[in-house]
Amino acid sequence: MTGLWLANGRRIDPLERSSGDVFVLDGVIVDPPASTAGWRQLDCSDAWVAPGFVDLHADLADPCLDGEAALRGGFTTVVHGPTPSLDSAVAVRDRLGRVTPNGPGVLLLPAATRGLAGEELADLGAFAALGVRAVGTGLYPPSDPRVLRGLFAYAAGFGLTVFVRAAEPALETGGLAREGPRAARAGLPGVPPASEVIGIARIGALARATGASVHATHCWTGEGVAALDAARAAGTRLTASTTAAHLALDDLSLLASGYAGSHRLVPPLGDPDDRAALAAALVSGRIAGVASDHRPLPAIAQEVELARAEPGMTAFLTAFPLVLSALGDPFAVVRALSTGPASVLGQTSGFTPGAPADLVVLDPAVKWRVGDRLGSQANSPLCGQVLTGAIRFTLCGGLVYPG
Amino acid sequence: MGASLVGLRDLSAERITALLDHASDLRTRVAGGEARLGVLAGKAVALLFLEPSTRTRFSFEMATHRLGAEVLAFSAASSSTTKGESLADTTRVLASIGADAVVIRHAAVGAPHRLEKVLSIPVINAGDGINEHPTQALLDLLTLRDHLGCLEGKTVAIVGDLRHSRVARSNCFGLTALGARVLLAGPGTLCPPELEGLGAERCHTLDDVLPHADAVMMLRIQRERAGPGTLPSDAEYRRFWGLTGARAARLRAGAVVMHPAPMNRGVEIDDEVADGPRSVIFEQMANGVFVRMAALMEALS
């Protein structure tokens, strides 16, 4: 029954703009106590105190190791999935049983279609009965628009939100880089931004027609942001997110890497104009949040030619410094990583007394080097780079990380 | 360690010119009766052709033999690449067996660039996906220099499937480095706007290009790379983009016609042009051996 006193930090509360030290008792935020005698004091000087990060997209491949990595990265809630095998009620029940008690809050995002193949609907009603609130279509949406329409209509009937990456899969076949003069010079097959534009138009029209709740993940182009605006102007209700890598990195880093497999991402990194458009959309709230898009892979998966490399990066630890580098302003950063993603999930997060103390204490000035082979930090385009911004403490479920 | 040659994208005009001069010198010596130059005796060159190839492979083999080096030939079907070994491991094995340089053709863009980073021996790119084919471009540049002299200010048109052509990409880099003007012409599906990133100009019809060109490089239609919706028919292609006899007659005096081969005769180029007086297609192939000798000598010196 020890109280925690988060002392001398700068509170970053995008919703209420509250300020002052934060007090936590038994994992719950409380009003300042009459006496702090016996309270454990956490030094938050020079740091920002913010609601814990909420990850809209990650793969907790190892519930224990990756759960711990999430906490070290400041994430107190993680949406896990979809993966091809998380496509049945049995698999969902099994995975719910493996949520680690001392880890971050986990929301399962099962596969919306069997094996994520985009052909047959998974048992969405059974998922909903298990408490699932959203399903996802994975790296690529179903290519058959009849399946997509059916999915939206069926999911709407169970109150499930559908997470979809807006894309036209056929236009992305073989693509490795954002289509444009730089990819042409590098000899890399391009992915056209038109894929995202068509994808947004399609999911927007089908969401409108079916009344489904739809969330567009992995937004990566300026053209896609404009398409979102257009869809909303037409009356579509659609939330959207991007990823830390797409917000903060671009094709220049892919080209500088010399075709390194560690830069294989789906969708590919955009160009500097895309980054600017994504940042502006986050600041204005047209894109609600930034996902880590964490996907740990064995080293061999990316120690091959770029075209044969599996897409993905380990991303929990680098999410905050990347978003910080792109947005700078503390309120914008915390909106992008905490309150914005929480709103997509229908959650609120903040400092109201009585709320669970899912909090993060951020060092905005600390520099650190991304290790080449540091735990699950193996597959990352950022290996060897020095980043600014680190997590001092994460508070989750009444515990403090690191200890 | 000698110099790798993974592409022309980042090569200086000086280095390209030195390679061409070297190739030209080797050609003179071979023509003078020195069929075998023992300069690389005792060296071994691994030829890793992981994509089908006959002429480039033979050309590298001949270049290696002429220099007195051993060939370690390697074919995908008989090798450990079919057993799941990574490319990096396969080539590390070749280096430990005693290969002094690796020549690689690979379907994946950037494969030679990755190898260059992990290997302690030089790497020569013999074609990586749609990216580069530097020795092909060097033999084209040598052929062009033979006929046009200095390439600065000359205009070279490259016609056809520019999108999927590693030959075109390497040639654009080499030609622009040497100061030539490059015009690209092809159907919209195969000559997209982003190719201006190569430092070349796009033209919308072949007929606009012909009167301005000092050389026309016809590219092979690569049906194996073209997706659906790329081209209507061979007849349509020939009508708008084929170098027919009538079109060739509109070329400037002294302009030459090139093709990296193999040719789709009657599609991108007619017989009478391929075998006609402006054609330097078979000279290109002969020059291939000399530029590859020069690249191998740079790598193994």
Interface residues (C-beta under 8 A of the other chain):
Chain A: T173 L176 E179 G180 P181 R182 A183 A184 R185 A186 G187 L188 P189 G190 G258 Y259 A260 G261 I300 E303 V304 E305 L306 A307 R308
Chain B: R9 S86 L87 A88 H106 A107 A108 V109 G110 A111 H113 R114 K117 D128 G129 I130 N131 E132 R166 R169 P192 E194 L195 E196 G197 L198 G227
